Amino acid sequence: MDYIIEHFQDGADFSHLINHGPPVELHVHNYYEIYLFMDGNVQFFIDNQSLILKPGDLILIRNDQIHGPKPLGKSMYERYIIHLPRKLIIELSSKKTNLLVCFDPEKSIH
């Protein structure tokens, strides 16, 4: 499987994207991702899974998961994306709220 490796700099990143046309390449990056699907006709790939998205679907993506949307047909698709570094997620967590668990229940803060 071919995919792109992306590296983000320090800090969180927020995007509101509306695309028409070819799919986004499958990719993986060093940040965690919160992906909120708003509109369109999209098949989303994450690791070995394929999902047909519905408006309002929220996907939490770990920093090691290969993923990407594929528009079905020539329709536009809209989404909000937040990229978060692991360090920030840990800083926002507390002894009672391990936010990494939202992305992967097997992970814990040590």
N, CA, C and O atoms as a GROMACS GRO file, in nm:
protein
  440
    1MET      N    1   0.085  -0.117   0.000
    1MET     CA    2   0.000   0.000   0.000
    1MET      C    3   0.090   0.124   0.000
    1MET      O    4   0.180   0.136   0.083
    2ASP      N    5   0.066   0.214  -0.092
    2ASP     CA    6   0.140   0.339  -0.099
    2ASP      C    7   0.069   0.445  -0.016
    2ASP      O    8  -0.053   0.454  -0.017
    3TYR      N    9   0.147   0.526   0.055
    3TYR     CA   10   0.090   0.636   0.132
    3TYR      C   11   0.197   0.743   0.154
    3TYR      O   12   0.316   0.718   0.138
    4ILE      N   13   0.152   0.862   0.191
    4ILE     CA   14   0.239   0.975   0.215
    4ILE      C   15   0.263   0.989   0.365
    4ILE      O   16   0.172   0.970   0.446
    5ILE      N   17   0.387   1.023   0.402
    5ILE     CA   18   0.419   1.049   0.543
    5ILE      C   19   0.431   1.201   0.558
    5ILE      O   20   0.513   1.264   0.492
    6GLU      N   21   0.349   1.258   0.646
    6GLU     CA   22   0.350   1.402   0.670
    6GLU      C   23   0.404   1.430   0.810
    6GLU      O   24   0.379   1.354   0.903
    7HIS      N   25   0.477   1.541   0.823
    7HIS     CA   26   0.528   1.583   0.954
    7HIS      C   27   0.482   1.726   0.980
    7HIS      O   28   0.512   1.816   0.902
    8PHE      N   29   0.409   1.745   1.089
    8PHE     CA   30   0.364   1.877   1.128
    8PHE      C   31   0.461   1.936   1.229
    8PHE      O   32   0.531   1.862   1.299
    9GLN      N   33   0.466   2.066   1.238
    9GLN     CA   34   0.550   2.135   1.335
    9GLN      C   35   0.476   2.142   1.469
    9GLN      O   36   0.365   2.091   1.482
   10ASP      N   37   0.538   2.206   1.567
   10ASP     CA   38   0.479   2.218   1.700
   10ASP      C   39   0.346   2.292   1.695
   10ASP      O   40   0.323   2.376   1.608
   11GLY      N   41   0.259   2.258   1.789
   11GLY     CA   42   0.131   2.327   1.802
   11GLY      C   43   0.018   2.255   1.731
   11GLY      O   44   0.041   2.168   1.647
   12ALA      N   45  -0.103   2.293   1.765
   12ALA     CA   46  -0.222   2.235   1.705
   12ALA      C   47  -0.252   2.306   1.573
   12ALA      O   48  -0.207   2.418   1.549
   13ASP      N   49  -0.328   2.237   1.488
   13ASP     CA   50  -0.363   2.290   1.357
   13ASP      C   51  -0.512   2.263   1.334
   13ASP      O   52  -0.560   2.153   1.360
   14PHE      N   53  -0.585   2.364   1.285
   14PHE     CA   54  -0.728   2.350   1.259
   14PHE      C   55  -0.755   2.386   1.113
   14PHE      O   56  -0.701   2.485   1.062
   15SER      N   57  -0.838   2.305   1.046
   15SER     CA   58  -0.873   2.332   0.906
   15SER      C   59  -1.021   2.307   0.882
   15SER      O   60  -1.080   2.215   0.939
   16HIS      N   61  -1.081   2.390   0.798
   16HIS     CA   62  -1.214   2.367   0.744
   16HIS      C   63  -1.194   2.353   0.594
   16HIS      O   64  -1.155   2.449   0.528
   17LEU      N   65  -1.221   2.234   0.540
   17LEU     CA   66  -1.190   2.206   0.400
   17LEU      C   67  -1.315   2.166   0.323
   17LEU      O   68  -1.398   2.089   0.371
   18ILE      N   69  -1.325   2.219   0.201
   18ILE     CA   70  -1.428   2.179   0.106
   18ILE      C   71  -1.355   2.146  -0.022
   18ILE      O   72  -1.289   2.232  -0.081
   19ASN      N   73  -1.368   2.021  -0.067
   19ASN     CA   74  -1.297   1.977  -0.186
   19ASN      C   75  -1.393   1.926  -0.292
   19ASN      O   76  -1.501   1.874  -0.262
   20HIS      N   77  -1.352   1.942  -0.416
   20HIS     CA   78  -1.416   1.882  -0.532
   20HIS      C   79  -1.304   1.809  -0.605
   20HIS      O   80  -1.194   1.861  -0.618
   21GLY      N   81  -1.332   1.691  -0.653
   21GLY     CA   82  -1.232   1.629  -0.737
   21GLY      C   83  -1.166   1.507  -0.679
   21GLY      O   84  -1.227   1.430  -0.606
   22PRO      N   85  -1.036   1.490  -0.713
   22PRO     CA   86  -0.969   1.364  -0.682
   22PRO      C   87  -0.954   1.340  -0.532
   22PRO      O   88  -0.957   1.435  -0.453
   23PRO      N   89  -0.939   1.213  -0.493
   23PRO     CA   90  -0.925   1.182  -0.351
   23PRO      C   91  -0.796   1.235  -0.292
   23PRO      O   92  -0.698   1.257  -0.364
   24VAL      N   93  -0.797   1.254  -0.163
   24VAL     CA   94  -0.676   1.287  -0.089
   24VAL      C   95  -0.596   1.157  -0.080
   24VAL      O   96  -0.652   1.051  -0.055
   25GLU      N   97  -0.466   1.167  -0.101
   25GLU     CA   98  -0.380   1.048  -0.093
   25GLU      C   99  -0.389   0.986   0.047
   25GLU      O  100  -0.404   1.058   0.146
   26LEU      N  101  -0.379   0.854   0.053
   26LEU     CA  102  -0.365   0.790   0.184
   26LEU      C  103  -0.239   0.846   0.248
   26LEU      O  104  -0.137   0.865   0.181
   27HIS      N  105  -0.246   0.873   0.378
   27HIS     CA  106  -0.132   0.936   0.445
   27HIS      C  107  -0.130   0.898   0.592
   27HIS      O  108  -0.226   0.844   0.646
   28VAL      N  109  -0.018   0.926   0.654
   28VAL     CA  110   0.001   0.909   0.797
   28VAL      C  111   0.085   1.028   0.843
   28VAL      O  112   0.167   1.078   0.767
   29HIS      N  113   0.064   1.072   0.965
   29HIS     CA  114   0.142   1.186   1.014
   29HIS      C  115   0.171   1.172   1.162
   29HIS      O  116   0.117   1.084   1.230
   30ASN      N  117   0.257   1.258   1.211
   30ASN     CA  118   0.305   1.249   1.348
   30ASN      C  119   0.209   1.310   1.450
   30ASN      O  120   0.239   1.310   1.569
   31TYR      N  121   0.095   1.360   1.406
   31TYR     CA  122  -0.004   1.418   1.498
   31TYR      C  123  -0.128   1.331   1.505
   31TYR      O  124  -0.156   1.254   1.413
   32TYR      N  125  -0.202   1.344   1.613
   32TYR     CA  126  -0.334   1.283   1.624
   32TYR      C  127  -0.431   1.372   1.547
   32TYR      O  128  -0.409   1.493   1.534
   33GLU      N  129  -0.539   1.313   1.498
   33GLU     CA  130  -0.633   1.389   1.416
   33GLU      C  131  -0.776   1.367   1.462
   33GLU      O  132  -0.818   1.254   1.490
   34ILE      N  133  -0.850   1.476   1.470
   34ILE     CA  134  -0.995   1.472   1.492
   34ILE      C  135  -1.058   1.516   1.361
   34ILE      O  136  -1.036   1.628   1.316
   35TYR      N  137  -1.137   1.429   1.300
   35TYR     CA  138  -1.194   1.450   1.168
   35TYR      C  139  -1.346   1.451   1.180
   35TYR      O  140  -1.406   1.348   1.212
   36LEU      N  141  -1.408   1.565   1.155
   36LEU     CA  142  -1.554   1.578   1.161
   36LEU      C  143  -1.607   1.594   1.019
   36LEU      O  144  -1.582   1.696   0.954
   37PHE      N  145  -1.679   1.494   0.972
   37PHE     CA  146  -1.736   1.495   0.837
   37PHE      C  147  -1.865   1.574   0.838
   37PHE      O  148  -1.953   1.550   0.921
   38MET      N  149  -1.877   1.669   0.745
   38MET     CA  150  -1.995   1.756   0.740
   38MET      C  151  -2.090   1.724   0.626
   38MET      O  152  -2.211   1.720   0.646
   39ASP      N  153  -2.036   1.699   0.505
   39ASP     CA  154  -2.124   1.683   0.391
   39ASP      C  155  -2.049   1.616   0.276
   39ASP      O  156  -1.927   1.625   0.267
   40GLY      N  157  -2.124   1.551   0.189
   40GLY     CA  158  -2.067   1.490   0.070
   40GLY      C  159  -2.093   1.341   0.065
   40GLY      O  160  -2.168   1.286   0.147
   41ASN      N  161  -2.031   1.277  -0.031
   41ASN     CA  162  -2.043   1.134  -0.052
   41ASN      C  163  -1.901   1.078  -0.052
   41ASN      O  164  -1.832   1.083  -0.154
   42VAL      N  165  -1.858   1.025   0.062
   42VAL     CA  166  -1.717   0.991   0.082
   42VAL      C  167  -1.703   0.852   0.143
   42VAL      O  168  -1.778   0.812   0.232
   43GLN      N  169  -1.604   0.780   0.092
   43GLN     CA  170  -1.560   0.655   0.154
   43GLN      C  171  -1.429   0.689   0.225
   43GLN      O  172  -1.339   0.747   0.164
   44PHE      N  173  -1.419   0.654   0.352
   44PHE     CA  174  -1.301   0.688   0.430
   44PHE      C  175  -1.226   0.560   0.464
   44PHE      O  176  -1.284   0.462   0.511
   45PHE      N  177  -1.096   0.563   0.438
   45PHE     CA  178  -1.010   0.449   0.468
   45PHE      C  179  -0.926   0.481   0.591
   45PHE      O  180  -0.867   0.589   0.602
   46ILE      N  181  -0.921   0.386   0.684
   46ILE     CA  182  -0.835   0.400   0.802
   46ILE      C  183  -0.781   0.261   0.835
   46ILE      O  184  -0.856   0.168   0.867
   47ASP      N  185  -0.649   0.250   0.825
   47ASP     CA  186  -0.582   0.121   0.837
   47ASP      C  187  -0.648   0.022   0.741
   47ASP      O  188  -0.649   0.046   0.621
   48ASN      N  189  -0.703  -0.086   0.791
   48ASN     CA  190  -0.763  -0.186   0.702
   48ASN      C  191  -0.915  -0.178   0.698
   48ASN      O  192  -0.981  -0.274   0.659
   49GLN      N  193  -0.971  -0.064   0.736
   49GLN     CA  194  -1.116  -0.047   0.737
   49GLN      C  195  -1.159   0.053   0.631
   49GLN      O  196  -1.084   0.143   0.592
   50SER      N  197  -1.281   0.035   0.584
   50SER     CA  198  -1.341   0.128   0.489
   50SER      C  199  -1.479   0.166   0.543
   50SER      O  200  -1.559   0.080   0.577
   51LEU      N  201  -1.505   0.297   0.550
   51LEU     CA  202  -1.632   0.346   0.604
   51LEU      C  203  -1.698   0.439   0.504
   51LEU      O  204  -1.630   0.520   0.440
   52ILE      N  205  -1.829   0.430   0.489
   52ILE     CA  206  -1.906   0.529   0.413
   52ILE      C  207  -1.952   0.631   0.516
   52ILE      O  208  -2.028   0.598   0.608
   53LEU      N  209  -1.906   0.756   0.501
   53LEU     CA  210  -1.934   0.858   0.603
   53LEU      C  211  -2.072   0.920   0.586
   53LEU      O  212  -2.123   0.934   0.475
   54LYS      N  213  -2.129   0.958   0.700
   54LYS     CA  214  -2.255   1.033   0.705
   54LYS      C  215  -2.228   1.166   0.773
   54LYS      O  216  -2.140   1.174   0.860
   55PRO      N  217  -2.301   1.272   0.736
   55PRO     CA  218  -2.279   1.401   0.803
   55PRO      C  219  -2.286   1.386   0.955
   55PRO      O  220  -2.377   1.323   1.009
   56GLY      N  221  -2.189   1.444   1.022
   56GLY     CA  222  -2.182   1.437   1.168
   56GLY      C  223  -2.090   1.327   1.218
   56GLY      O  224  -2.062   1.321   1.338
   57ASP      N  225  -2.043   1.238   1.130
   57ASP     CA  226  -1.950   1.134   1.174
   57ASP      C  227  -1.820   1.198   1.224
   57ASP      O  228  -1.767   1.290   1.162
   58LEU      N  229  -1.772   1.148   1.336
   58LEU     CA  230  -1.649   1.196   1.397
   58LEU      C  231  -1.551   1.080   1.404
   58LEU      O  232  -1.583   0.973   1.458
   59ILE      N  233  -1.432   1.100   1.349
   59ILE     CA  234  -1.331   0.996   1.348
   59ILE      C  235  -1.210   1.046   1.426
   59ILE      O  236  -1.161   1.156   1.400
   60LEU      N  237  -1.163   0.967   1.520
   60LEU     CA  238  -1.043   0.998   1.597
   60LEU      C  239  -0.931   0.909   1.545
   60LEU      O  240  -0.942   0.786   1.547
   61ILE      N  241  -0.824   0.972   1.498
   61ILE     CA  242  -0.718   0.900   1.427
   61ILE      C  243  -0.588   0.914   1.504
   61ILE      O  244  -0.543   1.026   1.533
   62ARG      N  245  -0.526   0.801   1.536
   62ARG     CA  246  -0.396   0.802   1.604
   62ARG      C  247  -0.287   0.851   1.508
   62ARG      O  248  -0.307   0.859   1.387
   63ASN      N  249  -0.174   0.882   1.564
   63ASN     CA  250  -0.061   0.933   1.486
   63ASN      C  251   0.011   0.826   1.405
   63ASN      O  252   0.107   0.858   1.335
   64ASP      N  253  -0.031   0.703   1.411
   64ASP     CA  254   0.034   0.595   1.335
   64ASP      C  255  -0.063   0.525   1.240
   64ASP      O  256  -0.029   0.420   1.185
   65GLN      N  257  -0.181   0.579   1.220
   65GLN     CA  258  -0.281   0.513   1.136
   65GLN      C  259  -0.281   0.572   0.995
   65GLN      O  260  -0.290   0.694   0.978
   66ILE      N  261  -0.271   0.485   0.896
   66ILE     CA  262  -0.280   0.526   0.757
   66ILE      C  263  -0.427   0.552   0.726
   66ILE      O  264  -0.513   0.469   0.757
   67HIS      N  265  -0.456   0.668   0.666
   67HIS     CA  266  -0.596   0.705   0.645
   67HIS      C  267  -0.611   0.804   0.530
   67HIS      O  268  -0.514   0.861   0.481
   68GLY      N  269  -0.735   0.823   0.487
   68GLY     CA  270  -0.765   0.923   0.385
   68GLY      C  271  -0.905   0.905   0.328
   68GLY      O  272  -0.957   0.794   0.325
   69PRO      N  273  -0.967   1.016   0.284
   69PRO     CA  274  -1.100   1.011   0.224
   69PRO      C  275  -1.092   0.988   0.074
   69PRO      O  276  -0.996   1.030   0.008
   70LYS      N  277  -1.194   0.923   0.020
   70LYS     CA  278  -1.208   0.906  -0.125
   70LYS      C  279  -1.348   0.951  -0.162
   70LYS      O  280  -1.446   0.884  -0.129
   71PRO      N  281  -1.360   1.066  -0.232
   71PRO     CA  282  -1.493   1.110  -0.275
   71PRO      C  283  -1.552   1.009  -0.372
   71PRO      O  284  -1.482   0.955  -0.458
   72LEU      N  285  -1.681   0.983  -0.359
   72LEU     CA  286  -1.751   0.893  -0.450
   72LEU      C  287  -1.824   0.979  -0.553
   72LEU      O  288  -1.911   1.057  -0.518
   73GLY      N  289  -1.789   0.964  -0.677
   73GLY     CA  290  -1.844   1.050  -0.780
   73GLY      C  291  -1.770   1.183  -0.782
   73GLY      O  292  -1.658   1.193  -0.734
   74LYS      N  293  -1.835   1.283  -0.837
   74LYS     CA  294  -1.771   1.414  -0.850
   74LYS      C  295  -1.828   1.515  -0.751
   74LYS      O  296  -1.814   1.636  -0.769
   75SER      N  297  -1.890   1.465  -0.647
   75SER     CA  298  -1.950   1.556  -0.549
   75SER      C  299  -1.843   1.619  -0.461
   75SER      O  300  -1.734   1.564  -0.444
   76MET      N  301  -1.875   1.733  -0.405
   76MET     CA  302  -1.785   1.798  -0.311
   76MET      C  303  -1.796   1.726  -0.176
   76MET      O  304  -1.894   1.657  -0.149
   77TYR      N  305  -1.694   1.745  -0.094
   77TYR     CA  306  -1.706   1.697   0.044
   77TYR      C  307  -1.645   1.801   0.137
   77TYR      O  308  -1.548   1.870   0.103
   78GLU      N  309  -1.706   1.809   0.256
   78GLU     CA  310  -1.669   1.912   0.352
   78GLU      C  311  -1.637   1.845   0.485
   78GLU      O  312  -1.705   1.753   0.529
   79ARG      N  313  -1.529   1.896   0.549
   79ARG     CA  314  -1.493   1.842   0.680
   79ARG      C  315  -1.413   1.946   0.759
   79ARG      O  316  -1.356   2.039   0.704
   80TYR      N  317  -1.411   1.925   0.890
   80TYR     CA  318  -1.327   2.000   0.982
   80TYR      C  319  -1.221   1.904   1.032
   80TYR      O  320  -1.250   1.788   1.064
   81ILE      N  321  -1.098   1.951   1.040
   81ILE     CA  322  -0.988   1.867   1.087
   81ILE      C  323  -0.908   1.943   1.193
   81ILE      O  324  -0.874   2.061   1.175
   82ILE      N  325  -0.879   1.874   1.302
   82ILE     CA  326  -0.790   1.928   1.405
   82ILE      C  327  -0.674   1.831   1.420
   82ILE      O  328  -0.695   1.711   1.442
   83HIS      N  329  -0.551   1.882   1.407
   83HIS     CA  330  -0.432   1.801   1.431
   83HIS      C  331  -0.374   1.842   1.566
   83HIS      O  332  -0.356   1.961   1.594
   84LEU      N  333  -0.345   1.742   1.649
   84LEU     CA  334  -0.294   1.767   1.784
   84LEU      C  335  -0.168   1.684   1.808
   84LEU      O  336  -0.167   1.564   1.780
   85PRO      N  337  -0.062   1.746   1.860
   85PRO     CA  338   0.055   1.667   1.897
   85PRO      C  339   0.027   1.587   2.025
   85PRO      O  340  -0.050   1.630   2.111
   86ARG      N  341   0.090   1.474   2.036
   86ARG     CA  342   0.073   1.388   2.154
   86ARG      C  343   0.102   1.467   2.282
   86ARG      O  344   0.030   1.453   2.381
   87LYS      N  345   0.206   1.548   2.281
   87LYS     CA  346   0.245   1.625   2.399
   87LYS      C  347   0.130   1.714   2.448
   87LYS      O  348   0.106   1.724   2.568
   88LEU      N  349   0.059   1.778   2.356
   88LEU     CA  350  -0.053   1.865   2.394
   88LEU      C  351  -0.168   1.783   2.452
   88LEU      O  352  -0.231   1.825   2.549
   89ILE      N  353  -0.195   1.668   2.395
   89ILE     CA  354  -0.303   1.583   2.447
   89ILE      C  355  -0.271   1.541   2.591
   89ILE      O  356  -0.359   1.540   2.677
   90ILE      N  357  -0.146   1.507   2.616
   90ILE     CA  358  -0.104   1.469   2.751
   90ILE      C  359  -0.117   1.588   2.846
   90ILE      O  360  -0.163   1.573   2.959
   91GLU      N  361  -0.075   1.707   2.800
   91GLU     CA  362  -0.084   1.828   2.884
   91GLU      C  363  -0.229   1.862   2.918
   91GLU      O  364  -0.257   1.912   3.028
   92LEU      N  365  -0.322   1.837   2.826
   92LEU     CA  366  -0.463   1.867   2.850
   92LEU      C  367  -0.531   1.760   2.934
   92LEU      O  368  -0.642   1.780   2.983
   93SER      N  369  -0.466   1.646   2.951
   93SER     CA  370  -0.519   1.538   3.032
   93SER      C  371  -0.494   1.567   3.180
   93SER      O  372  -0.418   1.657   3.214
   94SER      N  373  -0.558   1.490   3.266
   94SER     CA  374  -0.535   1.500   3.410
   94SER      C  375  -0.520   1.358   3.465
   94SER      O  376  -0.524   1.261   3.390
   95LYS      N  377  -0.504   1.348   3.594
   95LYS     CA  378  -0.495   1.216   3.655
   95LYS      C  379  -0.623   1.137   3.636
   95LYS      O  380  -0.621   1.014   3.633
   96LYS      N  381  -0.735   1.206   3.623
   96LYS     CA  382  -0.865   1.141   3.607
   96LYS      C  383  -0.911   1.133   3.462
   96LYS      O  384  -1.001   1.055   3.430
   97THR      N  385  -0.851   1.212   3.373
   97THR     CA  386  -0.895   1.215   3.233
   97THR      C  387  -0.775   1.198   3.140
   97THR      O  388  -0.706   1.294   3.108
   98ASN      N  389  -0.753   1.076   3.096
   98ASN     CA  390  -0.648   1.045   3.001
   98ASN      C  391  -0.707   1.059   2.860
   98ASN      O  392  -0.774   0.968   2.812
   99LEU      N  393  -0.683   1.172   2.795
   99LEU     CA  394  -0.744   1.199   2.665
   99LEU      C  395  -0.690   1.110   2.554
   99LEU      O  396  -0.754   1.097   2.450
  100LEU      N  397  -0.574   1.049   2.573
  100LEU     CA  398  -0.522   0.956   2.472
  100LEU      C  399  -0.613   0.834   2.458
  100LEU      O  400  -0.617   0.772   2.352
  101VAL      N  401  -0.685   0.801   2.564
  101VAL     CA  402  -0.776   0.686   2.558
  101VAL      C  403  -0.883   0.706   2.452
  101VAL      O  404  -0.934   0.608   2.397
  102CYS      N  405  -0.919   0.830   2.424
  102CYS     CA  406  -1.018   0.858   2.320
  102CYS      C  407  -0.969   0.808   2.185
  102CYS      O  408  -1.050   0.765   2.102
  103PHE      N  409  -0.840   0.813   2.162
  103PHE     CA  410  -0.783   0.770   2.034
  103PHE      C  411  -0.748   0.621   2.034
  103PHE      O  412  -0.753   0.556   1.930
  104ASP      N  413  -0.712   0.570   2.150
  104ASP     CA  414  -0.672   0.430   2.160
  104ASP      C  415  -0.684   0.384   2.304
  104ASP      O  416  -0.602   0.422   2.387
  105PRO      N  417  -0.784   0.304   2.336
  105PRO     CA  418  -0.805   0.262   2.474
  105PRO      C  419  -0.688   0.182   2.532
  105PRO      O  420  -0.680   0.165   2.653
  106GLU      N  421  -0.598   0.131   2.447
  106GLU     CA  422  -0.484   0.053   2.495
  106GLU      C  423  -0.372   0.144   2.547
  106GLU      O  424  -0.283   0.098   2.617
  107LYS      N  425  -0.376   0.272   2.513
  107LYS     CA  426  -0.270   0.365   2.553
  107LYS      C  427  -0.300   0.422   2.691
  107LYS      O  428  -0.416   0.433   2.730
  108SER      N  429  -0.197   0.457   2.763
  108SER     CA  430  -0.214   0.526   2.891
  108SER      C  431  -0.095   0.618   2.912
  108SER      O  432   0.010   0.601   2.850
  109ILE      N  433  -0.112   0.715   2.999
  109ILE     CA  434  -0.005   0.810   3.029
  109ILE      C  435   0.080   0.752   3.142
  109ILE      O  436   0.027   0.712   3.246
  110HIS      N  437   0.209   0.748   3.122
  110HIS     CA  438   0.301   0.698   3.227
  110HIS      C  439   0.388   0.810   3.276
  110HIS      O  440   0.471   0.789   3.364
   0.00000   0.00000   0.00000
